[in-house]
Amino acid sequence: MAKYEELIEELKSVNPEEAARLEEEMNIIVHKLKFLPTESFSNVILLKQQEGFEPYTSTAIAEKVKIAGGNLTDSLDANPDKIIIVQQDESLYSTLPLLLNQPAIIQSKAFANNAIYIIHNAEFDKEDALYLSDIEILAEILQPKYFFYGRDGIDWVKFEIN
């Protein structure tokens, strides 16, 4: 059972209206992506500033990336289509040039296609109550043709290389 399904079940007894809203929103996302061909799902790596820009992987984040329309990879050697950096604090922008000069990043499809994103929402992937918010952020980044929630510039930005 997916985490969001567990959350919906838990919410049904506490807040049935919120459970219904979460279920409806998740069903819309899942339904839209059901019709996309597999090659439309980008390979994506998340790098967490707080962890020294090591690949950010967990069962929960892999599930969120999958639901949002991507495939999570745990290595820059996998040549990701998109790189998402999860920001911890404002020092990110002073350390970003060093990160982006790494050969594995420079040689990636993400770098070549100017597909580097920064999630600056401080609550990203921190609590279950914000599960839908996390999915919306990722869906806008991973499948921008299909999802628009107005979070660009608020919760995340595209980092322009060129």
C-alpha positions in Angstrom: 0.0 0.0 0.0 1.3 3.4 -0.9 2.0 5.9 1.8 -0.7 8.3 0.6 -3.3 5.4 0.8 -2.2 4.9 4.5 -2.6 8.6 5.1 -6.1 8.6 3.6 -7.1 5.7 5.8 -5.7 7.4 8.9 -7.5 10.6 8.1 -10.9 9.0 7.5 -11.5 8.5 11.2 -10.1 11.9 12.2 -10.9 14.3 9.4 -13.2 12.7 6.7 -13.3 15.9 4.6 -9.5 16.1 4.4 -9.3 12.4 3.6 -11.7 12.9 0.7 -9.8 15.9 -0.6 -6.4 14.1 -0.4 -7.9 11.0 -2.1 -9.4 13.1 -4.9 -6.2 15.1 -5.5 -4.1 12.0 -5.5 -6.5 10.2 -7.8 -6.2 13.1 -10.3 -2.4 13.0 -10.3 -2.3 9.2 -10.6 -4.9 9.2 -13.4 -3.2 11.9 -15.5 0.1 10.0 -15.4 -1.4 6.6 -16.1 -1.6 7.5 -19.8 1.9 8.8 -20.2 4.4 6.5 -21.9 7.3 5.2 -19.8 9.8 7.3 -21.6 8.0 10.5 -20.4 9.1 9.7 -16.9 12.4 11.5 -16.3 15.3 10.0 -14.4 15.8 12.4 -11.5 18.3 12.7 -8.7 17.6 14.7 -5.5 20.6 16.2 -3.7 20.1 17.4 -0.2 22.2 20.4 0.9 21.9 19.3 4.5 23.5 16.0 3.6 26.5 17.5 1.8 24.7 17.1 -1.6 24.7 13.4 -1.3 21.9 11.7 -3.3 18.8 11.9 -1.2 16.9 8.6 -1.3 14.3 7.0 0.9 11.3 4.8 0.3 9.1 7.8 0.9 10.9 10.1 -1.5 11.1 7.4 -4.2 7.4 6.9 -3.9 6.7 10.6 -4.2 8.9 11.0 -7.3 7.2 8.0 -8.9 3.7 9.3 -8.2 4.8 12.8 -9.5 6.0 11.3 -12.8 9.7 10.5 -12.5 12.1 7.7 -11.7 14.5 8.3 -8.7 18.1 7.5 -9.2 20.7 7.4 -6.5 23.8 8.2 -8.5 25.0 11.1 -10.7 26.7 8.4 -12.8 23.2 7.4 -13.9 23.2 10.6 -16.0 19.9 12.0 -14.7 17.5 14.0 -16.9 16.8 16.4 -14.0 18.7 17.3 -10.9 16.7 18.6 -7.9 18.6 20.2 -5.0 16.7 20.4 -1.7 17.9 23.6 0.0 18.6 23.8 3.7 19.6 27.5 4.0 20.8 30.5 2.1 24.4 29.4 1.9 23.3 27.1 -0.9 23.9 29.8 -3.5 27.5 30.4 -2.4 28.2 26.6 -2.6 26.3 26.0 -5.8 29.1 26.9 -8.2 31.4 24.2 -6.7 28.6 21.6 -6.9 27.8 22.5 -10.5 31.4 22.2 -11.5 31.6 18.6 -10.6 32.3 16.5 -13.8 29.4 14.1 -13.2 27.0 17.1 -13.1 28.6 18.9 -16.1 28.4 15.8 -18.2 24.8 15.0 -17.2 21.7 15.4 -19.4 20.3 17.6 -16.7 23.1 20.1 -17.0 23.1 20.0 -20.8 19.3 20.6 -20.9 19.4 23.3 -18.2 17.2 21.1 -16.0 18.4 21.9 -12.5 15.9 22.8 -9.9 16.0 24.0 -6.3 13.3 23.2 -3.8 13.4 25.9 -1.2 10.3 24.9 0.8 11.7 24.3 4.3 9.0 21.7 5.1 9.6 19.6 2.0 9.5 15.8 2.9 9.4 16.6 6.6 5.9 15.5 7.7 3.1 13.3 6.4 0.6 16.1 6.7 2.4 17.8 3.7 2.5 14.7 1.5 0.3 16.2 -1.2 2.3 19.4 -1.1 5.5 17.4 -1.7 3.8 15.6 -4.6 2.6 18.9 -6.2 6.1 20.4 -6.0 7.6 17.4 -7.7 4.9 17.0 -10.3 5.3 20.6 -11.4 9.1 20.0 -11.8 8.9 16.6 -13.4 5.8 16.9 -15.5 5.3 20.7 -16.2 3.1 20.1 -19.2 0.5 18.3 -17.1 0.7 19.9 -13.7 0.5 23.5 -12.6 -0.2 24.3 -8.9 1.4 27.8 -8.8 4.3 26.6 -6.6 7.1 27.8 -9.0 8.8 30.7 -7.3 7.2 29.9 -4.0 8.4 26.4 -3.1 10.8 25.7 -5.9 12.7 27.5 -8.7 14.5 26.4 -11.9 18.2 27.2 -11.6 19.3 28.8 -14.9 22.7 27.7 -15.9 23.1 29.6 -19.2 
